[in-house]
Amino acid sequence: FNDEYSPPEKAVPIVFENLMDDVYDPADWTKEAIIKECGHIPLIDPEDEDCNGTSVSRDCHSVRYVNPSRIDQVWAGLQNANLTELNITTLGDMMRLQDTPAGSHLYLHDAPMRYYCPPGVDRIRVPKYFHTDYRHLEEEPDDHFPDIFISNKGTGSPLHADAHMTRFYFQ
């Protein structure tokens, strides 16, 4: 299996179903559970001196939306949400706003789970088919893995090969 599908140069999307059913308790990953456990986390790290409370810089927060007019300009047409205009400061604020017309387009994109939901990190179990986190192969690995994406129910991503040929899976 690993020789056939795992080398980064292959980039073959594979769908496994029910792979982790015996490992995860779905109740741990409901919107309500995440808000209860991690909803208090600020969307902008107050310890980050480079952000100075700003809500626009891509490096300061991970709240995005797709702007169709920017599809040809930036990857996937992603644009930073203006947290000040939306009047949101925490992960819980964003997740509750997603249930309204004003925020249904928002999602937490490729965000470091260690910051946005630390308790969730201990519950992550990487399937044996995902034996490598490519960031550990970098000269200066960061503390980004695992990443988290949070969007509204019914949204998702079409089957695709990741731009960096990394392994990922959805819950």
C-alpha positions as YAML, in Angstrom:
chain: A
units: angstrom
residues:
- id: 1
  name: PHE
  ca: [0.00, 0.00, 0.00]
- id: 2
  name: ASN
  ca: [2.65, 2.53, 1.03]
- id: 3
  name: ASP
  ca: [4.73, 1.92, -2.10]
- id: 4
  name: GLU
  ca: [1.70, 2.29, -4.33]
- id: 5
  name: TYR
  ca: [-0.02, 5.33, -2.81]
- id: 6
  name: SER
  ca: [2.22, 6.96, -0.25]
- id: 7
  name: PRO
  ca: [5.18, 8.54, -2.10]
- id: 8
  name: PRO
  ca: [4.70, 12.34, -2.29]
- id: 9
  name: GLU
  ca: [5.26, 12.35, -6.03]
- id: 10
  name: LYS
  ca: [2.19, 10.14, -6.56]
- id: 11
  name: ALA
  ca: [-0.43, 12.54, -5.18]
- id: 12
  name: VAL
  ca: [-3.21, 9.99, -5.50]
- id: 13
  name: PRO
  ca: [-6.34, 10.94, -3.54]
- id: 14
  name: ILE
  ca: [-7.74, 7.97, -1.66]
- id: 15
  name: VAL
  ca: [-11.03, 7.71, 0.21]
- id: 16
  name: PHE
  ca: [-11.25, 5.54, 3.31]
- id: 17
  name: GLU
  ca: [-14.59, 5.17, 5.02]
- id: 18
  name: ASN
  ca: [-15.16, 4.31, 8.66]
- id: 19
  name: LEU
  ca: [-11.41, 4.04, 9.19]
- id: 20
  name: MET
  ca: [-11.36, 5.55, 12.65]
- id: 21
  name: ASP
  ca: [-14.80, 4.65, 13.95]
- id: 22
  name: ASP
  ca: [-13.36, 2.65, 16.84]
- id: 23
  name: VAL
  ca: [-10.94, 5.44, 17.84]
- id: 24
  name: TYR
  ca: [-13.05, 8.61, 17.94]
- id: 25
  name: ASP
  ca: [-16.06, 9.54, 19.98]
- id: 26
  name: PRO
  ca: [-18.10, 11.71, 17.59]
- id: 27
  name: ALA
  ca: [-19.44, 13.63, 20.60]
- id: 28
  name: ASP
  ca: [-15.95, 15.10, 21.10]
- id: 29
  name: TRP
  ca: [-16.10, 16.80, 17.71]
- id: 30
  name: THR
  ca: [-19.54, 18.41, 17.64]
- id: 31
  name: LYS
  ca: [-19.82, 22.16, 17.23]
- id: 32
  name: GLU
  ca: [-21.16, 22.43, 20.78]
- id: 33
  name: ALA
  ca: [-18.30, 20.39, 22.23]
- id: 34
  name: ILE
  ca: [-15.65, 22.46, 20.43]
- id: 35
  name: ILE
  ca: [-17.26, 25.73, 21.54]
- id: 36
  name: LYS
  ca: [-17.46, 24.48, 25.14]
- id: 37
  name: GLU
  ca: [-13.85, 23.33, 25.19]
- id: 38
  name: CYS
  ca: [-12.15, 25.90, 22.95]
- id: 39
  name: GLY
  ca: [-14.65, 28.69, 22.30]
- id: 40
  name: HIS
  ca: [-12.82, 31.07, 24.64]
- id: 41
  name: ILE
  ca: [-9.62, 31.01, 22.56]
- id: 42
  name: PRO
  ca: [-8.87, 34.41, 20.96]
- id: 43
  name: LEU
  ca: [-8.75, 34.40, 17.16]
- id: 44
  name: ILE
  ca: [-5.66, 36.60, 17.39]
- id: 45
  name: ASP
  ca: [-2.98, 35.45, 19.81]
- id: 46
  name: PRO
  ca: [-2.56, 38.31, 22.33]
- id: 47
  name: GLU
  ca: [1.02, 37.12, 22.95]
- id: 48
  name: ASP
  ca: [1.98, 37.70, 19.31]
- id: 49
  name: GLU
  ca: [3.81, 41.03, 19.33]
- id: 50
  name: ASP
  ca: [3.75, 41.23, 15.52]
- id: 51
  name: CYS
  ca: [-0.04, 41.41, 15.44]
- id: 52
  name: ASN
  ca: [-0.62, 44.25, 17.89]
- id: 53
  name: GLY
  ca: [-4.35, 43.52, 17.95]
- id: 54
  name: THR
  ca: [-4.74, 43.87, 14.20]
- id: 55
  name: SER
  ca: [-7.41, 41.76, 12.53]
- id: 56
  name: VAL
  ca: [-6.38, 41.93, 8.90]
- id: 57
  name: SER
  ca: [-2.97, 40.24, 8.52]
- id: 58
  name: ARG
  ca: [-3.01, 36.65, 7.25]
- id: 59
  name: ASP
  ca: [-0.35, 35.83, 9.81]
- id: 60
  name: CYS
  ca: [-2.47, 37.05, 12.70]
- id: 61
  name: HIS
  ca: [-5.53, 34.84, 12.36]
- id: 62
  name: SER
  ca: [-6.89, 31.96, 10.30]
- id: 63
  name: VAL
  ca: [-10.47, 33.11, 9.61]
- id: 64
  name: ARG
  ca: [-11.09, 33.14, 5.86]
- id: 65
  name: TYR
  ca: [-13.77, 33.19, 3.23]
- id: 66
  name: VAL
  ca: [-13.77, 32.54, -0.50]
- id: 67
  name: ASN
  ca: [-13.97, 35.71, -2.57]
- id: 68
  name: PRO
  ca: [-14.90, 34.59, -6.10]
- id: 69
  name: SER
  ca: [-13.49, 37.79, -7.61]
- id: 70
  name: ARG
  ca: [-10.04, 36.84, -6.28]
- id: 71
  name: ILE
  ca: [-9.94, 33.23, -7.55]
- id: 72
  name: ASP
  ca: [-7.39, 34.13, -10.24]
- id: 73
  name: GLN
  ca: [-5.35, 36.30, -7.88]
- id: 74
  name: VAL
  ca: [-4.78, 34.19, -4.75]
- id: 75
  name: TRP
  ca: [-4.97, 30.51, -3.89]
- id: 76
  name: ALA
  ca: [-8.63, 29.39, -3.92]
- id: 77
  name: GLY
  ca: [-9.71, 33.03, -3.80]
- id: 78
  name: LEU
  ca: [-9.17, 33.05, -0.05]
- id: 79
  name: GLN
  ca: [-9.47, 36.35, 1.71]
- id: 80
  name: ASN
  ca: [-8.94, 37.24, 5.36]
- id: 81
  name: ALA
  ca: [-12.07, 38.08, 7.24]
- id: 82
  name: ASN
  ca: [-12.10, 41.45, 8.96]
- id: 83
  name: LEU
  ca: [-12.69, 40.43, 12.56]
- id: 84
  name: THR
  ca: [-13.34, 44.00, 13.68]
- id: 85
  name: GLU
  ca: [-16.13, 44.52, 11.14]
- id: 86
  name: LEU
  ca: [-17.62, 41.15, 12.08]
- id: 87
  name: ASN
  ca: [-17.30, 41.99, 15.79]
- id: 88
  name: ILE
  ca: [-15.76, 38.63, 16.67]
- id: 89
  name: THR
  ca: [-12.76, 37.96, 18.88]
- id: 90
  name: THR
  ca: [-12.91, 34.29, 19.89]
- id: 91
  name: LEU
  ca: [-13.26, 30.92, 18.20]
- id: 92
  name: GLY
  ca: [-16.70, 30.58, 19.80]
- id: 93
  name: ASP
  ca: [-17.76, 33.96, 18.37]
- id: 94
  name: MET
  ca: [-16.78, 32.80, 14.88]
- id: 95
  name: MET
  ca: [-18.51, 29.43, 15.21]
- id: 96
  name: ARG
  ca: [-21.75, 31.02, 16.45]
- id: 97
  name: LEU
  ca: [-21.60, 33.63, 13.65]
- id: 98
  name: GLN
  ca: [-21.35, 30.79, 11.13]
- id: 99
  name: ASP
  ca: [-24.98, 29.98, 11.99]
- id: 100
  name: THR
  ca: [-26.12, 33.37, 10.70]
- id: 101
  name: PRO
  ca: [-26.36, 34.76, 7.17]
- id: 102
  name: ALA
  ca: [-23.63, 37.29, 8.07]
- id: 103
  name: GLY
  ca: [-21.13, 34.55, 8.91]
- id: 104
  name: SER
  ca: [-22.20, 31.43, 7.04]
- id: 105
  name: HIS
  ca: [-19.33, 31.91, 4.56]
- id: 106
  name: LEU
  ca: [-16.60, 32.02, 7.23]
- id: 107
  name: TYR
  ca: [-14.30, 29.20, 8.19]
- id: 108
  name: LEU
  ca: [-11.20, 28.56, 10.20]
- id: 109
  name: HIS
  ca: [-8.67, 27.62, 7.54]
- id: 110
  name: ASP
  ca: [-5.54, 25.53, 8.00]
- id: 111
  name: ALA
  ca: [-5.13, 26.72, 11.58]
- id: 112
  name: PRO
  ca: [-2.72, 25.31, 14.17]
- id: 113
  name: MET
  ca: [-4.84, 23.14, 16.46]
- id: 114
  name: ARG
  ca: [-2.23, 23.53, 19.22]
- id: 115
  name: TYR
  ca: [-3.29, 27.18, 19.45]
- id: 116
  name: TYR
  ca: [-6.99, 27.14, 18.53]
- id: 117
  name: CYS
  ca: [-8.06, 23.95, 20.35]
- id: 118
  name: PRO
  ca: [-5.24, 22.43, 22.43]
- id: 119
  name: PRO
  ca: [-7.43, 19.77, 24.11]
- id: 120
  name: GLY
  ca: [-8.28, 18.37, 20.68]
- id: 121
  name: VAL
  ca: [-4.64, 17.60, 19.92]
- id: 122
  name: ASP
  ca: [-4.56, 14.79, 22.47]
- id: 123
  name: ARG
  ca: [-7.54, 13.14, 20.77]
- id: 124
  name: ILE
  ca: [-5.98, 13.11, 17.29]
- id: 125
  name: ARG
  ca: [-4.98, 9.67, 16.11]
- id: 126
  name: VAL
  ca: [-3.26, 9.61, 12.77]
- id: 127
  name: PRO
  ca: [-4.27, 6.60, 10.66]
- id: 128
  name: LYS
  ca: [-1.38, 4.28, 9.81]
- id: 129
  name: TYR
  ca: [-1.72, 5.28, 6.16]
- id: 130
  name: PHE
  ca: [-0.61, 8.81, 7.08]
- id: 131
  name: HIS
  ca: [2.79, 7.91, 8.43]
- id: 132
  name: THR
  ca: [4.45, 11.28, 7.84]
- id: 133
  name: ASP
  ca: [3.73, 14.87, 8.64]
- id: 134
  name: TYR
  ca: [5.71, 16.65, 5.96]
- id: 135
  name: ARG
  ca: [6.41, 19.61, 8.23]
- id: 136
  name: HIS
  ca: [8.64, 17.40, 10.36]
- id: 137
  name: LEU
  ca: [10.85, 17.00, 7.30]
- id: 138
  name: GLU
  ca: [11.52, 20.74, 7.05]
- id: 139
  name: GLU
  ca: [14.80, 22.19, 8.26]
- id: 140
  name: GLU
  ca: [12.96, 24.21, 10.88]
- id: 141
  name: PRO
  ca: [9.72, 22.37, 11.64]
- id: 142
  name: ASP
  ca: [7.00, 24.45, 13.24]
- id: 143
  name: ASP
  ca: [4.44, 23.49, 15.82]
- id: 144
  name: HIS
  ca: [1.56, 23.71, 13.33]
- id: 145
  name: PHE
  ca: [0.61, 20.03, 13.07]
- id: 146
  name: PRO
  ca: [-2.16, 19.04, 13.35]
- id: 147
  name: ASP
  ca: [-4.13, 21.65, 11.45]
- id: 148
  name: ILE
  ca: [-7.81, 22.28, 11.96]
- id: 149
  name: PHE
  ca: [-10.48, 23.54, 9.58]
- id: 150
  name: ILE
  ca: [-13.89, 24.53, 10.96]
- id: 151
  name: SER
  ca: [-16.76, 25.35, 8.63]
- id: 152
  name: ASN
  ca: [-20.51, 25.05, 8.51]
- id: 153
  name: LYS
  ca: [-22.25, 21.71, 8.25]
- id: 154
  name: GLY
  ca: [-22.66, 20.77, 4.62]
- id: 155
  name: THR
  ca: [-19.49, 22.49, 3.45]
- id: 156
  name: GLY
  ca: [-16.40, 20.59, 2.48]
- id: 157
  name: SER
  ca: [-13.69, 20.12, -0.03]
- id: 158
  name: PRO
  ca: [-13.88, 18.16, -3.24]
- id: 159
  name: LEU
  ca: [-11.57, 15.19, -3.59]
- id: 160
  name: HIS
  ca: [-8.16, 16.58, -4.52]
- id: 161
  name: ALA
  ca: [-4.41, 16.22, -4.12]
- id: 162
  name: ASP
  ca: [-3.05, 18.78, -1.69]
- id: 163
  name: ALA
  ca: [-0.93, 21.52, -3.25]
- id: 164
  name: HIS
  ca: [2.10, 20.43, -1.22]
- id: 165
  name: MET
  ca: [1.36, 16.71, -1.64]
- id: 166
  name: THR
  ca: [0.68, 16.43, 2.08]
- id: 167
  name: ARG
  ca: [-1.57, 13.88, 3.74]
- id: 168
  name: PHE
  ca: [-4.83, 15.04, 5.22]
- id: 169
  name: TYR
  ca: [-8.11, 13.60, 6.33]
- id: 170
  name: PHE
  ca: [-11.51, 14.90, 7.33]
- id: 171
  name: GLN
  ca: [-13.55, 14.01, 10.37]
...
